[in-house]
Amino acid sequence: MTAPVAIATPLEDHLTARIAAVPGDEVHTDHDLLPPARYPGDHRGDPGCARYPTSRRG
């Protein structure tokens, strides 16, 4: 059985890899959708980051 795992917060690549290494996990993440981090561990991102209709997907 496959368990989809969506990562919707900045997470370092080595931690994402640990989650993906669990048998049956299917990890989904896209760093391009997240605002740029200001410092390590920043889960909110740059408040000045704006998404424009032309940059949105789907």
PyRosetta script that sets phi, psi and omega in degrees:
from pyrosetta import init, pose_from_sequence

init()
pose = pose_from_sequence("MTAPVAIATPLEDHLTARIAAVPGDEVHTDHDLLPPARYPGDHRGDPGCARYPTSRRG")
pose.set_psi(1, 136.3)
pose.set_omega(1, -179.8)
pose.set_phi(2, -100.4)
pose.set_psi(2, 135.3)
pose.set_omega(2, 177.2)
pose.set_phi(3, -111.7)
pose.set_psi(3, 113.5)
pose.set_omega(3, 176.8)
pose.set_phi(4, -71.8)
pose.set_psi(4, 134.0)
pose.set_omega(4, 178.8)
pose.set_phi(5, -123.8)
pose.set_psi(5, 116.4)
pose.set_omega(5, 177.8)
pose.set_phi(6, -101.0)
pose.set_psi(6, 125.7)
pose.set_omega(6, 178.4)
pose.set_phi(7, -105.3)
pose.set_psi(7, 110.0)
pose.set_omega(7, -175.3)
pose.set_phi(8, -113.9)
pose.set_psi(8, 29.0)
pose.set_omega(8, 177.8)
pose.set_phi(9, -142.9)
pose.set_psi(9, 154.1)
pose.set_omega(9, 178.3)
pose.set_phi(10, -59.9)
pose.set_psi(10, 126.4)
pose.set_omega(10, 179.2)
pose.set_phi(11, -141.1)
pose.set_psi(11, 132.7)
pose.set_omega(11, -177.4)
pose.set_phi(12, -62.2)
pose.set_psi(12, 149.7)
pose.set_omega(12, -175.3)
pose.set_phi(13, -57.2)
pose.set_psi(13, -38.9)
pose.set_omega(13, -178.2)
pose.set_phi(14, -68.3)
pose.set_psi(14, -28.6)
pose.set_omega(14, 176.6)
pose.set_phi(15, -76.0)
pose.set_psi(15, -38.4)
pose.set_omega(15, 174.8)
pose.set_phi(16, -61.3)
pose.set_psi(16, -40.2)
pose.set_omega(16, 178.8)
pose.set_phi(17, -63.9)
pose.set_psi(17, -36.7)
pose.set_omega(17, 178.0)
pose.set_phi(18, -64.7)
pose.set_psi(18, -39.8)
pose.set_omega(18, 178.0)
pose.set_phi(19, -66.5)
pose.set_psi(19, -43.3)
pose.set_omega(19, -179.0)
pose.set_phi(20, -66.5)
pose.set_psi(20, -23.0)
pose.set_omega(20, -178.6)
pose.set_phi(21, -74.9)
pose.set_psi(21, -13.6)
pose.set_omega(21, 178.8)
pose.set_phi(22, -70.1)
pose.set_psi(22, 125.3)
pose.set_omega(22, -179.6)
pose.set_phi(23, -56.9)
pose.set_psi(23, 128.8)
pose.set_omega(23, 178.5)
pose.set_phi(24, 93.9)
pose.set_psi(24, -10.7)
pose.set_omega(24, 178.1)
pose.set_phi(25, -81.3)
pose.set_psi(25, 136.5)
pose.set_omega(25, 174.8)
pose.set_phi(26, -119.8)
pose.set_psi(26, 102.1)
pose.set_omega(26, -172.4)
pose.set_phi(27, -88.0)
pose.set_psi(27, 133.7)
pose.set_omega(27, 176.5)
pose.set_phi(28, -122.8)
pose.set_psi(28, 121.4)
pose.set_omega(28, 177.0)
pose.set_phi(29, -153.4)
pose.set_psi(29, 147.7)
pose.set_omega(29, 177.7)
pose.set_phi(30, -144.6)
pose.set_psi(30, 101.6)
pose.set_omega(30, -177.1)
pose.set_phi(31, -63.8)
pose.set_psi(31, -21.3)
pose.set_omega(31, 179.7)
pose.set_phi(32, -68.8)
pose.set_psi(32, -18.6)
pose.set_omega(32, -179.9)
pose.set_phi(33, -86.9)
pose.set_psi(33, -10.4)
pose.set_omega(33, -177.3)
pose.set_phi(34, -96.6)
pose.set_psi(34, 148.7)
pose.set_omega(34, 175.8)
pose.set_phi(35, -68.9)
pose.set_psi(35, 154.8)
pose.set_omega(35, 179.4)
pose.set_phi(36, -63.7)
pose.set_psi(36, 138.2)
pose.set_omega(36, 178.6)
pose.set_phi(37, -76.1)
pose.set_psi(37, 144.7)
pose.set_omega(37, 179.5)
pose.set_phi(38, -90.5)
pose.set_psi(38, -25.2)
pose.set_omega(38, -178.4)
pose.set_phi(39, -161.4)
pose.set_psi(39, 163.4)
pose.set_omega(39, 178.8)
pose.set_phi(40, -59.6)
pose.set_psi(40, 134.9)
pose.set_omega(40, -180.0)
pose.set_phi(41, 85.4)
pose.set_psi(41, 5.2)
pose.set_omega(41, 179.4)
pose.set_phi(42, -76.5)
pose.set_psi(42, 110.2)
pose.set_omega(42, -177.9)
pose.set_phi(43, -96.4)
pose.set_psi(43, -4.8)
pose.set_omega(43, 177.7)
pose.set_phi(44, -99.8)
pose.set_psi(44, -32.1)
pose.set_omega(44, -179.4)
pose.set_phi(45, 80.8)
pose.set_psi(45, 179.6)
pose.set_omega(45, -178.6)
pose.set_phi(46, -65.1)
pose.set_psi(46, 119.5)
pose.set_omega(46, -179.7)
pose.set_phi(47, -66.7)
pose.set_psi(47, -18.2)
pose.set_omega(47, 179.1)
pose.set_phi(48, -83.5)
pose.set_psi(48, -3.5)
pose.set_omega(48, -179.9)
pose.set_phi(49, -72.4)
pose.set_psi(49, 128.9)
pose.set_omega(49, -179.6)
pose.set_phi(50, -125.1)
pose.set_psi(50, 143.3)
pose.set_omega(50, 174.7)
pose.set_phi(51, -100.1)
pose.set_psi(51, 134.1)
pose.set_omega(51, 179.6)
pose.set_phi(52, -109.4)
pose.set_psi(52, 150.1)
pose.set_omega(52, -178.2)
pose.set_phi(53, -53.5)
pose.set_psi(53, -32.2)
pose.set_omega(53, -179.0)
pose.set_phi(54, -73.5)
pose.set_psi(54, -18.9)
pose.set_omega(54, -178.9)
pose.set_phi(55, -97.7)
pose.set_psi(55, -3.2)
pose.set_omega(55, -179.7)
pose.set_phi(56, -81.2)
pose.set_psi(56, 149.4)
pose.set_omega(56, 177.3)
pose.set_phi(57, -106.9)
pose.set_psi(57, 155.4)
pose.set_omega(57, 171.3)
pose.set_phi(58, 66.3)
pose.dump_pdb("model.pdb")
